[in-house]
Amino acid sequence: MTDSEHAIETRLLTKRFGDFTAVSQVSFYVPRGEIFGLLGPNGAGKTTTIRMLCGIMLPSDGQATVLGYDIARQPEEIKKRIGYMSQKFALYNDLTARENISFYASIYSVPREARGQRVAELLEMASLGEHSRELTRNLSGAWRQRLALACAIVHNPPMLFLDEATAGVDPVSRREFWDLIYRLAGEGVSVLATTHYMDEAEYCNTIGMMYQGEMVALASPDTLRLEMPGLLVQLDCDQPLQAKAILDELPGVIDSSVHGAQVHVSLDLPAPQGDGAQPDFAPIEAALASAGIQVAQLEIIQPSLEDVFIHMVDKRRLEADREAQGSIQGA
């Protein structure tokens, strides 16, 4: 073990399954006591990355350490010191909440004389006191989630992995769950969480956006928003899909995406100066009007992480198309 200030360090981490590359040359680090989010759609490589870091799966190439231990040479040392929780909670339905925590305390070799106090601490932390003697099968999804977290940290691990741990839980319960994660981070626990919920990424100190096995962006949520190029405009109209197709062909439009009944348009324009100042929307309004599209509202907005992610994915696709075209021309 090293005295690294980072809970996790990866360098060009890669995993291949035959001819398919699930994770490609991913590099990042997680400072001790911080929350790091891996953000991306299903199939982006998030779970494969976590499995390598947990010592469950060997990398094909690259290197990584967790708590100073090498994932290829010292996986068993890593497993002793981490907590892991996925969307498929590994709970025993025929046991009560208290019995589940006690069982995991024995599995993780929590000293027998300390188990009673530790179980009581976790029941209080997760606000499960009133449900401690209920069978787990009778608990709601939100209470099962809290119980799964309690079981994952029963041995006081300094590193916690959350793999889509909030999938299928209502927004209020997700927020309360993240309050618990904040408390753990405040106590010095390092956290790596994967999610496809963009709002959850706001809870992380740093975000790594993954797409098709690659890390397409890596920064804090605020930095990612600030670095998004152009001016973001929200268009409210009666035919969003048709509007997007027209906007994508207009000069000065970097990209656009449909968000429900609205279209977010990134324009190659500087932010207007002065109170109440607005850019010239006349070319956009004229193009849409000529197609019979009625515009209810057109306004400047601040980019969300979803806007940033869509922009990053579109940028990566464009780069891939250019590389492919260059290969064809060079052949």
Beta strands, then each sheet from edge to edge (+ up, - down):
strand 1: 6-17
strand 2: 20-31
strand 3: 35-39
strand 4: 61-66
strand 5: 69-70
strand 6: 82-86
strand 7: 159-163
strand 8: 190-195
strand 9: 206-211
strand 10: 214-219
strand 11: 231-237
strand 12: 253-259
strand 13: 262-267
strand 14: 295-300
sheet 1: 2+ 1- 4+ 5-
sheet 2: 6+ 7+ 8+ 3+ 9+ 10-
sheet 3: 12+ 13- 11+ 14-
end
